[in-house]
Amino acid sequence: MQNLTLNNGVQMPALGLGVFQTPPEETRTAVTAALGVGYRHVDTAAAYGNEREVGQAIRESGIPRDELFIETKVWISDYGYDQTLHAFDKSAAKLGIDQIDLLILHQALPSDFGKTLDAYRALETLLADGKVRAIGVSNFMVDHLRGLLDAATVVPAVNQLEIHPYFQQREIQALGSEHGIINQAWSPIGGITFYRDSGHTSALEDPVIGEIARAHGKSPAQVMLRWGLQHGRSVIPKSTKPERIAQNLDVFDFELTADELTAIDALETGKRGGPEPENITVANFGIQIPEA
Ligand code: A2P
């Protein structure tokens, strides 16, 4: 398993299991399957409603806590300094852990950016108090990241973004890299349901990726994960199926050539699959995070 070193020296396994859109009742078995085949990093979120099941699976695994890297996210309805401090308590209690390895803001709240900054200040406090080992953001676009960097004391360790061959967000990735922020790809194999629902074809069916996959005796999903890793990103593929969970981790025994990386880079379509970060409001989603 390959690690990435965060900007504060903390080691993070480059590949983790994503549980976005994994229903709570399937989360425990998915995480158990992942830990069983060697995953040591799980990415969840308060808004996914499955932190409790992630916690159950990690406890049942018997794997020492310090060998696991648990990442979760504060939802926008919990933004504000005091609310975000309390959001940590809620997530930690549901996960059943005292310390969260990486706690990130799930979205910027462009309509009330001051509240986003207050939430981030709370993450800085949690970091100083040792309650979290690293802090970061997610779905922050260029203006959001610039605004945060102007105000923050701690540079985020990670910006988790929708990144797959059809939507690469190069500008925000470059800004992050310039500041030592790791770009972490959600939907790294472009399998996201929004994408399919909005009528786009998934990169899983792309012929260029299919050809590269055949050349290496690997699957298209494995090629896309390798492409992300070779670009220095963290990747957190989601699956609930044990054989795909295993397949998605089996990406450390082959290498894409520079030409293959370039061919995949060229697949950009400019079409976002997930929600437009500029339009995020609490009311749009209607999610509230219950107490533990
Ligand atoms: P499932 O959970 O049924 O396996 P992404 O993380 O890029 O959004 O991709 C997740 C989607 O891709 C899910 O729909 C998941 O379905 C599917 N998926 C995950 N791993 C693979 C794989 N190795 N091959 C094909 N589809 C996959």
Residues whose N, C-alpha, C, O or C-beta is under 5 A from the ligand:
A	BS01	A2P	S187 P188 I189 G190 G191 I192 A221 I236 P237 K238 S239 T240 K241 R244 Q247
